[in-house]
Amino acid sequence: MKKTLISIVGPTAIGKTKLAITLAQHFNTEILSADSRQFFKEMRIGTAVPSEEELESAPHHFIQHKSIREPYSVGDFERDAIDFLESLFQKKDIGVLVGGSGLYVDAVTKGLDNFPKIDPSIRTKLNAELQEHGITHLQEQLKELDASYYAQVDLGNPHRLIRALEVCIGSGKPYSSFINQEKPKRPFDVYTVGVTADREIIYDRINRRVDLMLEEGLLEEANSVYQFKELNALQTVGYKELFKHFDGEWELDFAISEIKKNTRRFAKRQLTWFRKNEGTLWVDFEENTVEIIEKIENNLNE
């Protein structure tokens, strides 16, 4: 039997962890997390890290294993995840991947585009320009250096802009010239299960999760990392809004409403990303797990 990675995707707060644990138990295997913020020890509440009970229900990997002060890129994760899967597939036929970070899921299932090594001082300079001149300045630079990528990137995402610009500047070539090249084929099959629900249900679950995070101590957790607010790991919904509250810019109630709004927007972007993948088995978040397992097994046995 060829080795298979079952990838569980979907918007935030939809129940991916619960399904992943059920599948890991059924197939007697282990879970690889592709949530790019659950890697960090200091961000337990705000990233909805699985509970102790959930973590004990099935072996989990790549959760709370790094500090926000340790640089950890998607390329680092791809290398570590593939090494882990190579080891896992020596003893298991199936592995489970779960996470809502589309780029990190794709890094494992499809591989990343191959970019040249860039002098880190370029990123430092671009970050300084962002602080001094604002995001419009970066947008204008990208439009000039790579009009093709400018037309498709999320122009409101400063990290994407800076990443593209550092490649343009460091290599002397457009960022778009490095993307969508042929990637090495993975030595395992990938079967993707997408968990979803009606938009109103997703949004309600998000709002309730944010309220629960606050009850569990999100405010205190954000305050404990406030001194590191410039770090890349903390440019994350749930933290950056509370930092504005700590800065005195926003009232707490407004910051909370912004967390909910920005999380809803993030969920919308997640669905757009994951729906691009053909061949995904989409299931309702309330669908019976026995039926989901039956569908997966039928597909794996074809």
Disulfide bonds with the S-S distance in Angstrom:
none
